């Protein structure tokens, strides 16, 4: 009986659960920490400043000095060295 009540409660709570939040990640190549307006840059970034003011800012992060390892880490959730991409830059192959 307790199991049936738990299952019914789980189904009902799932049906009436709040919609999950929308999450947007912005990943930019060659964007320095001081290149955005909310860090006091001379570069004007009004749209990014507005997004930063109304959302969560992830200020403590670790990225690689080139774009490919950072993208590999972001997409896989693993360190780039685990996939052998710690130093590589993928380039478009010529035909």
Number of C-alpha atoms within 10 A of each C-alpha: 6 7 8 9 10 11 12 12 12 11 12 11 11 10 9 8 9 8 6 6 6 5 7 7 6 6 11 9 11 10 9 8 10 12 15 17 17 16 10 10 12 10 10 13 13 12 10 13 15 12 11 14 11 8 11 8 9 7 7 5 5 8 13 13 12 14 17 19 23 19 18 19 20 15 9 10 9 11 16 21 12 10 12 11 17 18 14 12 11 10 7 6 5 4 3
